[in-house]
Amino acid sequence: MKKIIKKILFIGLIIFLLMQLYQPARNESFEQDITSNFTKVYKVPKNVETILRTSCYDCHSNKTNYPWYSYIQPARFFMESHIKEGKENLNFNEWGNYSARKQNNKLDRIAKQIKSNEMPLSSYTMIHKNATLSATQKKEIINWISQLKDSL
């Protein structure tokens, strides 16, 4: 029985090590049109920009700050799938490429998801405590979005 357990553990270790060979491309696009960035399309107050960069940009932009564990599979695989899905739904670096209607809808969704505590994801804030939005930060973003929408 001990031989079987050792064999299973050895095979598991080999599989784990082989998984490390798969390292997908990182979300670190340096060649981007900064004029289409959210912060260039709108005059975003510095406090709101800081909140968005800390809590949103890792999954919703073309530049992710990768933590140490992102080099280890399967954590990297899960991260990349979250980033891909996040960018498909909203990409702050591509904001200027959205139609006015889509921008308006995205602003509504940002506010709704922040109000309902859907974003940032709890799986993200569990590890990135600084990305957790306080009540004050939520209010700042929601109020700014409301003011922005009134001026559009």
N, C-alpha and C positions, 0 to 999 in steps of 0.2 A: 504494500500500500504506500509506503514512504517513497519507493522508486517512482510510482505513478505521479505522486504529487510533485516530486522534484522534476520529473520530465515535463509536466504541465507548466510549472513555473519557468523552466528553461525555455520552453517554446513561447510562453507569454513574453518573456524578456526579449527574445529574438524578434518577435513581432513588434514589440514596442520600439526596439532599436531601428528596425526597418522603417517604421512609420516616420521616424525622424528625418529620413531622406527626402520626404515630400515636404517642401517648403514653398507654398504658393507665393506669388509676387505680392509685395507689400503695397499698401495703399499710401504711396508717398509720391504723388505727382508734383513735380517741380515746374513742369511746363504747363502753366495754366494762365488763362486770361483773367487777370485780377480785376478787370473792369466789370466782369459778370458776378463777382463775389457779392454776397448779401450786404456786407458792410460798405461796399462801394455804390450799390444801387440805392440804398437808403442811408440817411445820416443817422447811424446807430450810436446812441450814447455809449460812452466808454464802459460804464458799469454793465449795461446790457450786453455789449460785445464780449466782455470778460466772462460773464455768466454763460453765454452761448458757447464760447470757445472751450470753457472748462467742462460743461455738461453735455454738449451736443456734437461738437465738431469731430470727435474721434470716430463716430459712426456716420455722420452726416456731412462729410467734406472729403476732399481729395487728399487729405494729409492726416494720417492717424499717428498718434504718439503711442508707440508699442511698449508695453511693459515687459519685464524680463521673462515672464511665463509664456509670452507669445512665440518664443522659440521652441516650445515643447508641444509636440502633437499628443493628444488630440485637441488641446486647448486652442492652438492656432487655427485648426479647422473650424471650430465653433466661432471663434472671433471673426474669421474671414466671412463666414456665412452671415453673421450679424451685420458686419460692415456693408456687405453687398446689398443686403435687404434694406439697410438704413439709407444707403445712397440712392437706391431705386425709388424710395418713397420721398426723400428730400435730400438735396445736395446744396448746401449753402454756397459752395464755390461755383455752382452752375445757375444760381438764382436769376441772373440777368438774361439767361437763355429761355426762361419760362415766359409764357404769355402773361399778360396782365391779369387775366382771369385765373390762371393757374397760381400766380403769385398770391392773389387775394384768397383763394381757397387754401393755399398752404399756410398763410398767416392765421386763418380761422382754425385750421387743424392744430397748428402749434399751440395756440392759446387753449383750445379744448383739451388737448392731451396733457398740457401742463396743469390745467385746473383739475383734471380727473386723475392726476398722479400716474398716468400711463407712461410718461417720459420724464426724465430718462428711465430706462428699464431698471427694474429692481436688481436684476442679475448684474447690471453694470455698476450700479451704485453700491452694491454689496462689497465689491472689491475696490472701487474708486469712491471713497467716502467724500472727497472734495467735490464730486459731481452731484451730490445730493442737493436738491434745491430747497432752500429755506422758504418759509412763508413770505418773507420780505422779498426774496429774489423772484419768486413766482409772481408776486404782485407787481414788481418792477417790469418784468417782461410783458405780462398781460396788459398793464396800463400803457406801456409804450406801444404795443401792437394796436391797442384800441385807438390811441391818439394818431398813430400812423394811418390807420384805416379811415379815420375821420378826415384826414387831410388829403387822401387820395381821391 
